[in-house]
Each structure stands twice: as structure tokens, then as C-alpha cells.
Amino acid sequence: MKRAIASVVVLAAGLGGAAHAAAPAAQPTAKNVVIVPGAFIDASSWRVVHDTLRLKGFNVTVAQLPHTSLDDDIAIVRKAIFQQFGNVIVVGNGIGGAVMSNVATGDKVKALVYVAALMPEVGETSQQLLSSIPGAGEGVKPDRAGFQFYDTARFQADLAADLTPNRVNFMAASQVPVSNVLMGTPSWFATWHQKPSFGIVATQDRLVNPELQRWMYKRAGATVTEIAASHAVQISQPEAVAKVIEDAALSVL
């Protein structure tokens, strides 16, 4: 009889341990991710980050921005956020950080992730920030239509030194210029005052100076991750970028 009771106790303990081991991992309440691309490197650069997050159960939307004006970009990102069912993490790269800082104001937005991104205070312009601590790159060129594009001869060295030439050649050919209007428009909102913020410093970035990134993120009290990568960090280190986004989502449980 004692032996039978002992067997039942051992079996129960084993089942309890198995149940504990099989307990599901914590799931973030913010299951939607809206990505706001920057200038020069188009939205397709987020493909691997998108795929990685999808495999982890996230619904990912990548906005296609014209970078014609701050208002134009804001309207597209706001629509993308409104279309989500449930809570949202918003991710911005480069000037996309300035755009999302002016748009992610709703309660459904739970956190912001800045990826080698601009993080302006109210009244600051993107051009002002970039000029305050200039990057090492020298490839930004104006055209006659009031836009800035990146010199294709400097594209790899300045924006994507950690990628292969054949890949960078297409990126340069498909780049999205940014208007002088957008670069010179002051921010009228700084969502990072109200939302938890996370910042990725691309330590080899020659467009947005890594020191500028650190300064902006520190000012905002963001949780900072440093990744040894160029400005195209979302392409060269997509798993590391996706991990920061996932951690941001888990932090707002």
C-alpha cells in the first residue's frame, strides 16, 4: 500500500513538473508592429526583420513613405496604426524616427523603437539635428526639385559598408530621396515623452552620427542597445534588430 502511494506521489510530481515545463512563454500584449522607414534606403530593407517577427507571432506592417513632407509621411503612418487591431509597437529608422515622434500619440501605441533614428524634441528639425553632430558621410546631394539624394558612388562606403556591393548597387538605384521641406519642418510633438522608448545605436553609422544617436536616446531616457553595424543595420543585423523590437513588446506586458 505504501509503495502504491509513493508511486502516485512520484507520478503527480512528474506530471506537475512536465506541466510547469510546458507552460507557455510570456506573450506581449503589443502584437502589432508598424515600421516607419527612413530616407535613401527603401521599405524593402525591412524584409528579414519582418519575416523574423512574423515567425514570432507578430503582425508586421511596413509603411511606404514618399518623404515629400512631414504631413504626408504622418498621414500614411497614422493610417497604418489605425488599421491595426490591438496594441502597437512603432519602429522608426533614420528620419522615420522624426515622423513617428509626431504621429504615435494614440493609446494603442505602447512603445517606440528608434533604429539609428532621429529623435527630435518639439521645435527641432531633422536637418538641425543632423547638423549639430554631423556624420562622417559626405554623400548627401541636392537636386533641382528640392530633394536630397545620396551619391551612388558613396552609397556603400557611407550607408552600407557591411553589405556586399551587388546588394548595395540595387539599394542605391532604388533609394527614396527626402524633401528639403521635410528636413526643415520643426517637430510639433515628441511622443517619446509619453511612451516607453528603445534606441538602437548603429556604431558604424556614417549618416546619423552614433554620438548623436547616443545623445538623443539619453535625453529621452530610452533603453539603448548598441550594434556594430552601418546605417543599414536592419539589413546587416536583422536578427539583432528584431530582438530589440520583441523585447520592447515584452516590456509592455
Contacts in CASP RR format, 6 or more apart in sequence:
PFRMAT RR
TARGET T0000
AUTHOR 0000-0000-0000
METHOD contacts of the structure
MODEL  1
MKRAIASVVVLAAGLGGAAHAAAPAAQPTAKNVVIVPGAFIDASSWRVVH
DTLRLKGFNVTVAQLPHTSLDDDIAIVRKAIFQQFGNVIVVGNGIGGAVM
SNVATGDKVKALVYVAALMPEVGETSQQLLSSIPGAGEGVKPDRAGFQFY
DTARFQADLAADLTPNRVNFMAASQVPVSNVLMGTPSWFATWHQKPSFGI
VATQDRLVNPELQRWMYKRAGATVTEIAASHAVQISQPEAVAKVIEDAAL
SVL
26 250 0 8 1.000
26 253 0 8 1.000
27 253 0 8 1.000
28 246 0 8 1.000
28 249 0 8 1.000
28 250 0 8 1.000
28 252 0 8 1.000
28 253 0 8 1.000
29 87 0 8 1.000
29 110 0 8 1.000
29 249 0 8 1.000
29 252 0 8 1.000
29 253 0 8 1.000
30 86 0 8 1.000
30 87 0 8 1.000
30 88 0 8 1.000
30 89 0 8 1.000
30 110 0 8 1.000
30 111 0 8 1.000
30 248 0 8 1.000
30 249 0 8 1.000
30 252 0 8 1.000
31 57 0 8 1.000
31 58 0 8 1.000
31 59 0 8 1.000
31 86 0 8 1.000
31 87 0 8 1.000
31 249 0 8 1.000
32 58 0 8 1.000
32 59 0 8 1.000
32 60 0 8 1.000
32 61 0 8 1.000
32 84 0 8 1.000
32 85 0 8 1.000
32 86 0 8 1.000
32 87 0 8 1.000
32 88 0 8 1.000
32 89 0 8 1.000
33 53 0 8 1.000
33 58 0 8 1.000
33 59 0 8 1.000
33 60 0 8 1.000
33 61 0 8 1.000
33 88 0 8 1.000
33 89 0 8 1.000
33 90 0 8 1.000
33 91 0 8 1.000
33 245 0 8 1.000
33 249 0 8 1.000
34 61 0 8 1.000
34 63 0 8 1.000
34 77 0 8 1.000
34 80 0 8 1.000
34 81 0 8 1.000
34 84 0 8 1.000
34 88 0 8 1.000
34 89 0 8 1.000
34 90 0 8 1.000
34 91 0 8 1.000
35 43 0 8 1.000
35 46 0 8 1.000
35 49 0 8 1.000
35 50 0 8 1.000
35 60 0 8 1.000
35 61 0 8 1.000
35 62 0 8 1.000
35 63 0 8 1.000
35 91 0 8 1.000
35 92 0 8 1.000
35 93 0 8 1.000
36 63 0 8 1.000
36 65 0 8 1.000
36 73 0 8 1.000
36 77 0 8 1.000
36 90 0 8 1.000
36 91 0 8 1.000
36 92 0 8 1.000
36 93 0 8 1.000
36 96 0 8 1.000
36 97 0 8 1.000
36 99 0 8 1.000
36 100 0 8 1.000
37 43 0 8 1.000
37 45 0 8 1.000
37 46 0 8 1.000
37 62 0 8 1.000
37 63 0 8 1.000
37 64 0 8 1.000
37 65 0 8 1.000
37 92 0 8 1.000
37 93 0 8 1.000
37 96 0 8 1.000
37 176 0 8 1.000
38 65 0 8 1.000
38 67 0 8 1.000
38 92 0 8 1.000
38 93 0 8 1.000
38 94 0 8 1.000
38 95 0 8 1.000
38 96 0 8 1.000
38 97 0 8 1.000
38 117 0 8 1.000
38 176 0 8 1.000
38 178 0 8 1.000
39 67 0 8 1.000
39 94 0 8 1.000
39 95 0 8 1.000
39 96 0 8 1.000
39 148 0 8 1.000
39 175 0 8 1.000
39 176 0 8 1.000
39 177 0 8 1.000
39 178 0 8 1.000
40 149 0 8 1.000
40 150 0 8 1.000
40 155 0 8 1.000
40 159 0 8 1.000
40 175 0 8 1.000
40 176 0 8 1.000
40 177 0 8 1.000
40 178 0 8 1.000
40 207 0 8 1.000
41 93 0 8 1.000
41 159 0 8 1.000
41 160 0 8 1.000
41 171 0 8 1.000
41 175 0 8 1.000
41 176 0 8 1.000
41 231 0 8 1.000
41 232 0 8 1.000
41 235 0 8 1.000
42 171 0 8 1.000
42 174 0 8 1.000
42 175 0 8 1.000
42 176 0 8 1.000
43 62 0 8 1.000
43 63 0 8 1.000
43 64 0 8 1.000
43 65 0 8 1.000
44 174 0 8 1.000
45 171 0 8 1.000
45 232 0 8 1.000
45 234 0 8 1.000
45 235 0 8 1.000
46 62 0 8 1.000
46 234 0 8 1.000
48 234 0 8 1.000
48 235 0 8 1.000
48 238 0 8 1.000
48 239 0 8 1.000
49 60 0 8 1.000
49 234 0 8 1.000
49 238 0 8 1.000
49 241 0 8 1.000
49 242 0 8 1.000
49 245 0 8 1.000
50 60 0 8 1.000
50 62 0 8 1.000
52 238 0 8 1.000
52 239 0 8 1.000
52 242 0 8 1.000
53 60 0 8 1.000
53 242 0 8 1.000
53 245 0 8 1.000
53 246 0 8 1.000
54 60 0 8 1.000
56 242 0 8 1.000
56 246 0 8 1.000
58 246 0 8 1.000
58 249 0 8 1.000
59 84 0 8 1.000
61 80 0 8 1.000
61 83 0 8 1.000
61 84 0 8 1.000
63 76 0 8 1.000
63 77 0 8 1.000
63 80 0 8 1.000
64 76 0 8 1.000
65 72 0 8 1.000
65 73 0 8 1.000
65 76 0 8 1.000
65 77 0 8 1.000
65 96 0 8 1.000
65 99 0 8 1.000
65 176 0 8 1.000
66 72 0 8 1.000
66 73 0 8 1.000
66 76 0 8 1.000
66 176 0 8 1.000
67 73 0 8 1.000
67 95 0 8 1.000
67 176 0 8 1.000
67 177 0 8 1.000
67 178 0 8 1.000
67 179 0 8 1.000
67 182 0 8 1.000
68 179 0 8 1.000
68 181 0 8 1.000
68 182 0 8 1.000
69 179 0 8 1.000
69 181 0 8 1.000
69 182 0 8 1.000
69 185 0 8 1.000
70 98 0 8 1.000
70 99 0 8 1.000
70 102 0 8 1.000
70 181 0 8 1.000
70 182 0 8 1.000
70 185 0 8 1.000
70 187 0 8 1.000
73 96 0 8 1.000
73 99 0 8 1.000
73 182 0 8 1.000
74 99 0 8 1.000
74 102 0 8 1.000
74 103 0 8 1.000
77 90 0 8 1.000
77 99 0 8 1.000
77 100 0 8 1.000
77 103 0 8 1.000
77 104 0 8 1.000
78 103 0 8 1.000
81 88 0 8 1.000
81 90 0 8 1.000
81 103 0 8 1.000
81 104 0 8 1.000
81 106 0 8 1.000
81 108 0 8 1.000
81 109 0 8 1.000
84 108 0 8 1.000
86 108 0 8 1.000
87 108 0 8 1.000
87 109 0 8 1.000
87 110 0 8 1.000
87 252 0 8 1.000
88 104 0 8 1.000
88 108 0 8 1.000
88 109 0 8 1.000
88 110 0 8 1.000
89 109 0 8 1.000
89 110 0 8 1.000
89 111 0 8 1.000
89 112 0 8 1.000
89 113 0 8 1.000
89 245 0 8 1.000
89 248 0 8 1.000
89 249 0 8 1.000
89 252 0 8 1.000
90 100 0 8 1.000
90 103 0 8 1.000
90 104 0 8 1.000
90 109 0 8 1.000
90 111 0 8 1.000
90 112 0 8 1.000
90 113 0 8 1.000
91 100 0 8 1.000
91 112 0 8 1.000
91 113 0 8 1.000
91 115 0 8 1.000
91 245 0 8 1.000
92 99 0 8 1.000
92 100 0 8 1.000
92 112 0 8 1.000
92 113 0 8 1.000
92 114 0 8 1.000
92 115 0 8 1.000
92 117 0 8 1.000
93 115 0 8 1.000
93 116 0 8 1.000
93 117 0 8 1.000
93 234 0 8 1.000
94 115 0 8 1.000
94 116 0 8 1.000
94 117 0 8 1.000
94 118 0 8 1.000
94 207 0 8 1.000
94 208 0 8 1.000
94 231 0 8 1.000
95 117 0 8 1.000
95 118 0 8 1.000
95 126 0 8 1.000
95 178 0 8 1.000
95 182 0 8 1.000
95 183 0 8 1.000
96 117 0 8 1.000
96 118 0 8 1.000
97 114 0 8 1.000
97 117 0 8 1.000
97 118 0 8 1.000
97 119 0 8 1.000
98 117 0 8 1.000
98 118 0 8 1.000
98 119 0 8 1.000
98 120 0 8 1.000
98 126 0 8 1.000
98 187 0 8 1.000
100 112 0 8 1.000
100 191 0 8 1.000
101 112 0 8 1.000
101 119 0 8 1.000
101 120 0 8 1.000
101 187 0 8 1.000
101 189 0 8 1.000
101 190 0 8 1.000
101 191 0 8 1.000
101 192 0 8 1.000
102 187 0 8 1.000
102 188 0 8 1.000
102 189 0 8 1.000
102 191 0 8 1.000
103 189 0 8 1.000
103 191 0 8 1.000
104 112 0 8 1.000
104 191 0 8 1.000
104 195 0 8 1.000
105 189 0 8 1.000
105 191 0 8 1.000
105 194 0 8 1.000
109 191 0 8 1.000
109 195 0 8 1.000
110 195 0 8 1.000
110 196 0 8 1.000
110 249 0 8 1.000
110 252 0 8 1.000
111 195 0 8 1.000
111 196 0 8 1.000
111 197 0 8 1.000
111 198 0 8 1.000
111 248 0 8 1.000
111 249 0 8 1.000
111 251 0 8 1.000
111 252 0 8 1.000
112 191 0 8 1.000
112 192 0 8 1.000
112 195 0 8 1.000
112 196 0 8 1.000
112 197 0 8 1.000
112 198 0 8 1.000
112 248 0 8 1.000
113 197 0 8 1.000
113 198 0 8 1.000
113 199 0 8 1.000
113 200 0 8 1.000
113 244 0 8 1.000
113 245 0 8 1.000
113 248 0 8 1.000
114 197 0 8 1.000
114 198 0 8 1.000
114 199 0 8 1.000
114 200 0 8 1.000
114 213 0 8 1.000
114 216 0 8 1.000
114 217 0 8 1.000
114 222 0 8 1.000
115 199 0 8 1.000
115 200 0 8 1.000
115 202 0 8 1.000
115 233 0 8 1.000
115 234 0 8 1.000
115 241 0 8 1.000
115 244 0 8 1.000
116 200 0 8 1.000
116 201 0 8 1.000
116 202 0 8 1.000
116 205 0 8 1.000
116 207 0 8 1.000
116 208 0 8 1.000
116 213 0 8 1.000
116 231 0 8 1.000
116 233 0 8 1.000
117 199 0 8 1.000
117 200 0 8 1.000
117 208 0 8 1.000
117 213 0 8 1.000
118 126 0 8 1.000
118 129 0 8 1.000
118 130 0 8 1.000
118 208 0 8 1.000
118 216 0 8 1.000
119 192 0 8 1.000
119 197 0 8 1.000
119 216 0 8 1.000
119 217 0 8 1.000
119 219 0 8 1.000
119 220 0 8 1.000
119 222 0 8 1.000
120 126 0 8 1.000
120 129 0 8 1.000
120 187 0 8 1.000
120 190 0 8 1.000
120 216 0 8 1.000
121 187 0 8 1.000
121 190 0 8 1.000
121 219 0 8 1.000
122 186 0 8 1.000
122 187 0 8 1.000
122 188 0 8 1.000
122 189 0 8 1.000
122 190 0 8 1.000
123 186 0 8 1.000
123 187 0 8 1.000
123 188 0 8 1.000
124 186 0 8 1.000
124 187 0 8 1.000
125 183 0 8 1.000
125 184 0 8 1.000
125 185 0 8 1.000
125 186 0 8 1.000
125 187 0 8 1.000
126 182 0 8 1.000
126 183 0 8 1.000
126 184 0 8 1.000
126 185 0 8 1.000
127 183 0 8 1.000
127 184 0 8 1.000
128 184 0 8 1.000
129 212 0 8 1.000
129 216 0 8 1.000
130 208 0 8 1.000
130 212 0 8 1.000
132 212 0 8 1.000
133 209 0 8 1.000
133 211 0 8 1.000
133 212 0 8 1.000
133 215 0 8 1.000
134 209 0 8 1.000
135 205 0 8 1.000
135 206 0 8 1.000
135 207 0 8 1.000
135 208 0 8 1.000
135 209 0 8 1.000
135 212 0 8 1.000
136 158 0 8 1.000
136 206 0 8 1.000
136 209 0 8 1.000
137 154 0 8 1.000
137 157 0 8 1.000
137 158 0 8 1.000
137 206 0 8 1.000
137 207 0 8 1.000
138 154 0 8 1.000
138 158 0 8 1.000
139 150 0 8 1.000
139 151 0 8 1.000
139 154 0 8 1.000
139 158 0 8 1.000
140 148 0 8 1.000
140 149 0 8 1.000
140 150 0 8 1.000
140 151 0 8 1.000
141 148 0 8 1.000
141 149 0 8 1.000
141 150 0 8 1.000
141 151 0 8 1.000
142 148 0 8 1.000
142 180 0 8 1.000
143 149 0 8 1.000
143 177 0 8 1.000
146 179 0 8 1.000
146 180 0 8 1.000
146 181 0 8 1.000
147 177 0 8 1.000
147 178 0 8 1.000
147 179 0 8 1.000
147 180 0 8 1.000
148 177 0 8 1.000
148 178 0 8 1.000
148 179 0 8 1.000
148 180 0 8 1.000
148 183 0 8 1.000
149 175 0 8 1.000
149 177 0 8 1.000
150 158 0 8 1.000
150 159 0 8 1.000
150 172 0 8 1.000
150 175 0 8 1.000
152 172 0 8 1.000
152 173 0 8 1.000
155 168 0 8 1.000
155 171 0 8 1.000
155 172 0 8 1.000
155 175 0 8 1.000
156 163 0 8 1.000
156 165 0 8 1.000
156 168 0 8 1.000
156 172 0 8 1.000
157 206 0 8 1.000
158 206 0 8 1.000
158 207 0 8 1.000
158 231 0 8 1.000
159 168 0 8 1.000
159 171 0 8 1.000
159 206 0 8 1.000
159 207 0 8 1.000
159 230 0 8 1.000
159 231 0 8 1.000
159 232 0 8 1.000
160 167 0 8 1.000
160 168 0 8 1.000
160 171 0 8 1.000
160 230 0 8 1.000
160 231 0 8 1.000
160 232 0 8 1.000
160 235 0 8 1.000
160 236 0 8 1.000
161 204 0 8 1.000
161 206 0 8 1.000
161 230 0 8 1.000
162 204 0 8 1.000
162 229 0 8 1.000
162 230 0 8 1.000
162 232 0 8 1.000
162 236 0 8 1.000
163 171 0 8 1.000
163 230 0 8 1.000
163 232 0 8 1.000
163 235 0 8 1.000
163 236 0 8 1.000
167 235 0 8 1.000
171 232 0 8 1.000
192 220 0 8 1.000
192 222 0 8 1.000
193 220 0 8 1.000
196 223 0 8 1.000
196 248 0 8 1.000
196 251 0 8 1.000
196 252 0 8 1.000
197 217 0 8 1.000
197 220 0 8 1.000
197 221 0 8 1.000
197 222 0 8 1.000
197 223 0 8 1.000
198 222 0 8 1.000
198 223 0 8 1.000
198 224 0 8 1.000
198 225 0 8 1.000
198 244 0 8 1.000
198 245 0 8 1.000
198 247 0 8 1.000
198 248 0 8 1.000
199 213 0 8 1.000
199 217 0 8 1.000
199 222 0 8 1.000
199 223 0 8 1.000
199 224 0 8 1.000
199 225 0 8 1.000
199 244 0 8 1.000
200 224 0 8 1.000
200 225 0 8 1.000
200 226 0 8 1.000
200 227 0 8 1.000
200 233 0 8 1.000
200 241 0 8 1.000
200 244 0 8 1.000
201 210 0 8 1.000
201 213 0 8 1.000
201 214 0 8 1.000
201 217 0 8 1.000
201 224 0 8 1.000
201 225 0 8 1.000
201 226 0 8 1.000
201 227 0 8 1.000
202 208 0 8 1.000
202 210 0 8 1.000
202 213 0 8 1.000
202 227 0 8 1.000
202 229 0 8 1.000
202 230 0 8 1.000
202 231 0 8 1.000
202 233 0 8 1.000
203 210 0 8 1.000
203 226 0 8 1.000
203 227 0 8 1.000
203 228 0 8 1.000
203 229 0 8 1.000
204 210 0 8 1.000
204 228 0 8 1.000
204 229 0 8 1.000
204 230 0 8 1.000
205 213 0 8 1.000
205 229 0 8 1.000
205 230 0 8 1.000
205 231 0 8 1.000
205 233 0 8 1.000
206 230 0 8 1.000
206 231 0 8 1.000
207 231 0 8 1.000
208 231 0 8 1.000
214 224 0 8 1.000
217 224 0 8 1.000
218 224 0 8 1.000
223 248 0 8 1.000
223 251 0 8 1.000
225 240 0 8 1.000
225 244 0 8 1.000
227 233 0 8 1.000
227 237 0 8 1.000
227 240 0 8 1.000
227 241 0 8 1.000
228 237 0 8 1.000
229 236 0 8 1.000
229 237 0 8 1.000
229 240 0 8 1.000
230 236 0 8 1.000
233 240 0 8 1.000
233 241 0 8 1.000
234 241 0 8 1.000
END
